[in-house]
Amino acid sequence: MIRISNKDYLYPQKPLYASPASRIAERLNNDADWWAEAKRDGWRCMVHTDKNGKVELWTRHHSIITHALPNLRKELEMYLPCDTIIDGELLKWRKYEVKEVFYAFSIIKKTGKLLLDNTETERRGILEATLPITKHITMPERVWSNKLDYYKMIIANGGEGIVIKKANAPYRIGYFDCPEVSHWIKVKPANLRGE
């Protein structure tokens, strides 16, 4: 969850779940209007810079992340403009093996302007222009075709699955909880569905 002011919070969107054998996964496998990204093992993290550039890290459940993470925080403060929100994951957080790596996959706000009506493709371009890839910051590869083969490769290498995203979709936020959206589809094995 993201703190915007003392009383207002924006909850990030969350994907629908689909089995790799589902009709929707099959239909989107080679649909050129959707791309796939690897679902990484981590904790959902919203990076927020305030009007003075101070970085705060939040979980999607409205908990502030207090771990020091000095190298990651330093890089985020160096590159992010004031009043900006980035959506992503802190990698390996669930197993308490914090690697100080932020997996950035969307930008919701930049220098005070909400980007909710920008398409997924436009937001990805803004994200790439805003935040460089570094030792502590990474972004997902986009795979446009043979998404289920990509899924199988991710699983074979010990990964969790993929998230398939609609290229022209907006970003939806919630004020009381995380809205589930049909333009992000998480494809994971059934035994990992709750993670």
C-alpha positions as a Markdown table, in Angstrom:
| # | Residue | x | y | z |
|---|---|---|---|---|
| 1 | Met | 0.0 | 0.0 | 0.0 |
| 2 | Ile | 1.2 | 3.5 | -0.7 |
| 3 | Arg | 0.9 | 6.5 | 1.6 |
| 4 | Ile | -0.1 | 9.6 | -0.4 |
| 5 | Ser | -1.0 | 11.7 | 2.6 |
| 6 | Asn | -1.8 | 11.1 | 6.3 |
| 7 | Lys | -5.2 | 9.6 | 5.5 |
| 8 | Asp | -5.2 | 8.6 | 1.8 |
| 9 | Tyr | -3.7 | 5.3 | 0.5 |
| 10 | Leu | -3.7 | 3.8 | -2.9 |
| 11 | Tyr | -3.7 | 0.0 | -3.1 |
| 12 | Pro | -2.1 | -1.5 | -6.2 |
| 13 | Gln | -3.9 | -3.7 | -8.7 |
| 14 | Lys | -3.5 | -7.5 | -8.5 |
| 15 | Pro | -3.7 | -10.1 | -11.2 |
| 16 | Leu | -6.3 | -12.8 | -11.7 |
| 17 | Tyr | -5.1 | -16.4 | -11.4 |
| 18 | Ala | -5.1 | -18.9 | -14.3 |
| 19 | Ser | -3.9 | -22.4 | -14.6 |
| 20 | Pro | -1.3 | -23.0 | -17.3 |
| 21 | Ala | -3.8 | -25.5 | -18.8 |
| 22 | Ser | -6.7 | -23.0 | -18.8 |
| 23 | Arg | -8.4 | -21.7 | -21.9 |
| 24 | Ile | -7.3 | -18.1 | -21.1 |
| 25 | Ala | -3.6 | -19.1 | -20.9 |
| 26 | Glu | -4.0 | -21.0 | -24.2 |
| 27 | Arg | -5.8 | -18.1 | -25.9 |
| 28 | Leu | -3.2 | -15.5 | -24.8 |
| 29 | Asn | -0.2 | -17.7 | -25.6 |
| 30 | Asn | 0.5 | -16.0 | -28.9 |
| 31 | Asp | -1.8 | -13.0 | -28.7 |
| 32 | Ala | 0.3 | -10.1 | -29.8 |
| 33 | Asp | -1.7 | -7.6 | -27.7 |
| 34 | Trp | -0.4 | -9.3 | -24.5 |
| 35 | Trp | 3.2 | -9.9 | -23.2 |
| 36 | Ala | 4.5 | -12.2 | -20.4 |
| 37 | Glu | 6.9 | -11.4 | -17.6 |
| 38 | Ala | 8.5 | -13.8 | -15.1 |
| 39 | Lys | 6.8 | -13.9 | -11.7 |
| 40 | Arg | 9.7 | -13.6 | -9.3 |
| 41 | Asp | 9.9 | -14.9 | -5.7 |
| 42 | Gly | 9.5 | -11.9 | -3.5 |
| 43 | Trp | 7.2 | -9.6 | -1.7 |
| 44 | Arg | 5.1 | -7.0 | -3.5 |
| 45 | Cys | 6.6 | -3.6 | -2.8 |
| 46 | Met | 5.5 | -0.1 | -3.6 |
| 47 | Val | 8.3 | 2.5 | -3.8 |
| 48 | His | 7.1 | 6.0 | -3.0 |
| 49 | Thr | 9.2 | 9.1 | -3.0 |
| 50 | Asp | 7.7 | 12.1 | -1.1 |
| 51 | Lys | 7.8 | 15.7 | -2.2 |
| 52 | Asn | 11.3 | 16.0 | -0.7 |
| 53 | Gly | 12.6 | 12.8 | -2.5 |
| 54 | Lys | 12.7 | 10.6 | 0.6 |
| 55 | Val | 12.1 | 7.0 | -0.3 |
| 56 | Glu | 9.5 | 4.8 | 1.6 |
| 57 | Leu | 8.9 | 1.2 | 0.8 |
| 58 | Trp | 5.4 | -0.3 | 1.4 |
| 59 | Thr | 3.8 | -3.7 | 1.1 |
| 60 | Arg | 0.6 | -4.0 | -0.8 |
| 61 | His | -1.2 | -4.6 | 2.5 |
| 62 | His | -0.4 | -1.1 | 3.9 |
| 63 | Ser | 2.7 | -2.0 | 6.0 |
| 64 | Ile | 5.8 | 0.1 | 5.8 |
| 65 | Ile | 9.0 | -1.9 | 5.2 |
| 66 | Thr | 11.5 | -0.9 | 7.8 |
| 67 | His | 14.5 | -3.1 | 6.8 |
| 68 | Ala | 17.5 | -0.9 | 6.3 |
| 69 | Leu | 18.3 | -1.9 | 2.7 |
| 70 | Pro | 20.8 | 1.0 | 2.5 |
| 71 | Asn | 22.2 | 0.3 | -1.0 |
| 72 | Leu | 18.8 | -0.1 | -2.6 |
| 73 | Arg | 17.4 | 3.0 | -0.9 |
| 74 | Lys | 20.4 | 5.0 | -1.9 |
| 75 | Glu | 20.0 | 4.0 | -5.6 |
| 76 | Leu | 16.2 | 4.7 | -5.5 |
| 77 | Glu | 16.8 | 8.1 | -4.0 |
| 78 | Met | 19.5 | 8.8 | -6.6 |
| 79 | Tyr | 17.3 | 8.0 | -9.6 |
| 80 | Leu | 13.7 | 8.6 | -8.7 |
| 81 | Pro | 12.2 | 12.1 | -8.9 |
| 82 | Cys | 10.1 | 13.5 | -6.0 |
| 83 | Asp | 6.4 | 12.4 | -5.7 |
| 84 | Thr | 6.8 | 9.2 | -7.6 |
| 85 | Ile | 5.4 | 5.7 | -7.1 |
| 86 | Ile | 6.8 | 2.5 | -8.6 |
| 87 | Asp | 5.2 | -1.0 | -8.3 |
| 88 | Gly | 7.3 | -4.1 | -8.1 |
| 89 | Glu | 8.8 | -6.8 | -5.8 |
| 90 | Leu | 11.5 | -7.0 | -3.2 |
| 91 | Leu | 13.2 | -10.3 | -4.3 |
| 92 | Lys | 13.6 | -13.2 | -1.9 |
| 93 | Trp | 11.8 | -11.3 | 0.9 |
| 94 | Arg | 9.5 | -14.1 | 1.9 |
| 95 | Lys | 12.4 | -16.4 | 2.8 |
| 96 | Tyr | 14.1 | -13.6 | 4.7 |
| 97 | Glu | 17.0 | -13.7 | 2.4 |
| 98 | Val | 16.8 | -10.0 | 1.4 |
| 99 | Lys | 19.0 | -9.5 | -1.6 |
| 100 | Glu | 18.4 | -5.7 | -1.8 |
| 101 | Val | 17.1 | -6.2 | -5.3 |
| 102 | Phe | 13.9 | -4.4 | -6.4 |
| 103 | Tyr | 12.1 | -5.9 | -9.4 |
| 104 | Ala | 10.3 | -2.9 | -10.9 |
| 105 | Phe | 7.4 | -3.7 | -13.2 |
| 106 | Ser | 5.2 | -0.6 | -13.3 |
| 107 | Ile | 5.1 | 3.1 | -12.6 |
| 108 | Ile | 1.9 | 4.6 | -11.1 |
| 109 | Lys | 2.9 | 8.2 | -10.5 |
| 110 | Lys | 5.7 | 10.4 | -11.7 |
| 111 | Thr | 6.5 | 13.9 | -10.3 |
| 112 | Gly | 3.0 | 14.2 | -8.9 |
| 113 | Lys | 1.1 | 13.1 | -12.0 |
| 114 | Leu | -0.9 | 9.9 | -11.8 |
| 115 | Leu | -0.3 | 7.6 | -14.8 |
| 116 | Leu | -3.4 | 5.4 | -14.3 |
| 117 | Asp | -4.9 | 6.1 | -17.7 |
| 118 | Asn | -1.6 | 5.5 | -19.6 |
| 119 | Thr | -1.4 | 2.1 | -21.2 |
| 120 | Glu | 0.8 | -0.7 | -19.9 |
| 121 | Thr | 3.1 | -0.1 | -22.8 |
| 122 | Glu | 3.3 | 3.7 | -22.1 |
| 123 | Arg | 3.9 | 3.1 | -18.4 |
| 124 | Arg | 6.7 | 0.6 | -19.1 |
| 125 | Gly | 8.4 | 3.2 | -21.4 |
| 126 | Ile | 8.1 | 5.9 | -18.7 |
| 127 | Leu | 9.5 | 3.4 | -16.1 |
| 128 | Glu | 12.5 | 2.5 | -18.3 |
| 129 | Ala | 13.2 | 6.2 | -18.9 |
| 130 | Thr | 13.0 | 6.9 | -15.2 |
| 131 | Leu | 14.8 | 4.0 | -13.5 |
| 132 | Pro | 18.0 | 2.4 | -14.8 |
| 133 | Ile | 18.9 | -1.2 | -14.4 |
| 134 | Thr | 21.6 | -1.4 | -11.7 |
| 135 | Lys | 23.0 | -4.0 | -9.2 |
| 136 | His | 20.0 | -3.4 | -7.0 |
| 137 | Ile | 17.3 | -2.5 | -9.5 |
| 138 | Thr | 16.0 | -4.8 | -12.3 |
| 139 | Met | 13.0 | -5.1 | -14.6 |
| 140 | Pro | 11.3 | -8.0 | -16.2 |
| 141 | Glu | 11.9 | -9.2 | -19.8 |
| 142 | Arg | 8.8 | -8.9 | -22.0 |
| 143 | Val | 8.0 | -12.1 | -24.0 |
| 144 | Trp | 5.3 | -11.5 | -26.7 |
| 145 | Ser | 4.9 | -15.0 | -28.2 |
| 146 | Asn | 5.1 | -18.6 | -27.1 |
| 147 | Lys | 4.3 | -17.5 | -23.6 |
| 148 | Leu | 3.5 | -21.0 | -22.3 |
| 149 | Asp | 6.9 | -22.2 | -23.5 |
| 150 | Tyr | 8.4 | -19.3 | -21.5 |
| 151 | Tyr | 6.3 | -20.4 | -18.5 |
| 152 | Lys | 7.7 | -23.9 | -18.8 |
| 153 | Met | 11.2 | -22.6 | -18.9 |
| 154 | Ile | 10.6 | -20.4 | -15.8 |
| 155 | Ile | 9.2 | -23.4 | -13.9 |
| 156 | Ala | 12.0 | -25.7 | -15.0 |
| 157 | Asn | 14.5 | -23.2 | -13.6 |
| 158 | Gly | 12.8 | -23.1 | -10.2 |
| 159 | Gly | 10.7 | -20.0 | -10.9 |
| 160 | Glu | 7.1 | -19.3 | -9.8 |
| 161 | Gly | 5.4 | -18.7 | -13.2 |
| 162 | Ile | 4.5 | -15.7 | -15.3 |
| 163 | Val | 2.2 | -12.7 | -15.4 |
| 164 | Ile | 0.6 | -12.0 | -18.7 |
| 165 | Lys | -0.2 | -8.3 | -19.2 |
| 166 | Lys | -2.4 | -6.5 | -21.8 |
| 167 | Ala | -0.4 | -3.9 | -23.6 |
| 168 | Asn | -3.1 | -1.3 | -23.9 |
| 169 | Ala | -4.6 | -1.6 | -20.4 |
| 170 | Pro | -4.8 | 1.1 | -17.8 |
| 171 | Tyr | -3.7 | 0.8 | -14.2 |
| 172 | Arg | -6.4 | 0.4 | -11.5 |
| 173 | Ile | -5.9 | 1.4 | -7.9 |
| 174 | Gly | -8.1 | 0.8 | -4.9 |
| 175 | Tyr | -8.8 | 2.9 | -1.8 |
| 176 | Phe | -9.8 | 0.1 | 0.6 |
| 177 | Asp | -8.0 | -3.0 | -0.9 |
| 178 | Cys | -6.2 | -4.2 | -3.9 |
| 179 | Pro | -8.5 | -4.5 | -7.0 |
| 180 | Glu | -8.2 | -7.7 | -9.0 |
| 181 | Val | -7.9 | -6.9 | -12.7 |
| 182 | Ser | -8.5 | -9.0 | -15.8 |
| 183 | His | -5.7 | -7.3 | -17.8 |
| 184 | Trp | -3.0 | -9.0 | -15.6 |
| 185 | Ile | -3.2 | -12.8 | -15.5 |
| 186 | Lys | -0.9 | -14.7 | -13.2 |
| 187 | Val | -0.1 | -18.2 | -14.5 |
| 188 | Lys | 1.3 | -20.5 | -11.8 |
| 189 | Pro | 1.1 | -24.1 | -10.8 |
| 190 | Ala | -1.9 | -24.8 | -8.5 |
| 191 | Asn | 0.3 | -25.6 | -5.5 |
| 192 | Leu | 1.8 | -22.0 | -5.7 |
| 193 | Arg | -1.5 | -20.3 | -6.3 |
| 194 | Gly | -1.8 | -18.5 | -2.9 |
| 195 | Glu | 1.7 | -17.0 | -3.1 |
